[in-house]
Amino acid sequence: MRFVLACLAVFGLVLGSSAVAPVLAAHDYAMQAEQPQPPQPPPSGEIDVDITTTTDADWWANPVWIGIGAVALLLIVVLIVMASRGGTTVIKE
């Protein structure tokens, strides 16, 4: 019974939020449209695009390598714990 009520509550929240979202978005748009906009200068015809890229980061600072290292460290810890439990299984006939 609790599961059914929880599902109905989640379903109601999803439907309620999806019905209210367009109304709130329209209200925000209307509020922005009412504010006076400063005059824009006419375009000059020239576009200055300056793109600079830097590759100063070291490989070990990359989040992908940090994640791979964390998974490897976790795997090593699990292997050590499993090896330390040890023990043998003796089956009596």
N, C-alpha and C positions, 0 to 999 in steps of 0.2 A: 504494500500500500504506500509506503514511504517513497519507493522508487517511482511509482506512478505520479505521485504528487510532485516530486522533484522534477520529473520530466515535464509535467504540465507547467510548472513554474518557469523552467528554463525556456520552454516553448513560448510562454507568454512574454517573457522578457525579450526574446528575439523578435517576436512580432511587434511588440510595443516600441522597441528601439528602432526597428526598420521603418515604422510608420511615422515616427517623430523626426527622424534624421532629415528628410527633405524639407520639412517645415522649418527646422532650425537653420538649415543651409540657406533657404530662401530669405529668412530673416536677417542673417549675417550679410548676405549680398545686398539686401535693401538698405541696411545700415551703412554699408560702404559706399553705395551709390549716392547717398544723401550728403556725404562729406564733400566739400569743395576741393577740387584738384588744382594744384599749382599749374600755371601755364608751362607747356613743354617747348623747348627751343626747336626750331625746324632742323631736320636732319642735314648734315653738312655734305653727305655723299661719301665720306671716307670712314672706314671702320678700322680701328686699331685693335688688333688681336695679338696679345702677348701671352704665350703659354710657356711656362717653365716647369720642368719636372726635375726632381731630385731623387737620387737613389742612395741616400746616405745611410739608410737603415741596414743593419747587419742581418745576416740570415737567421740568427738565433732570436731576433726580436720580432720575427714574423709570427702572427697568431697561429698560423697553420702548423708551423714547427713546434710551437709551444704546446698545442693540442696533441700532436703526435708524441711528443716527449712525455706528456702527462699520461697518455694511454699506455705507453711503453713502461713507464714507472709503475703504474697500477698493475700491469700484467706481471712484472717482476715481483712485486710484493705478493700478489696472489700465488705465484709459483713458490715463493719462499714459504708462505704460510702452509700451503698444501704439502710441501716437502717436510716441513717440521712436524706436522701431525703424524706422519709416518705410520708405524704399526703394520702388523701383518694379520692376515685373516687365516685362522686355523679351522679347518673343517674336520670334525671328528667323524670317523667311520663307524 
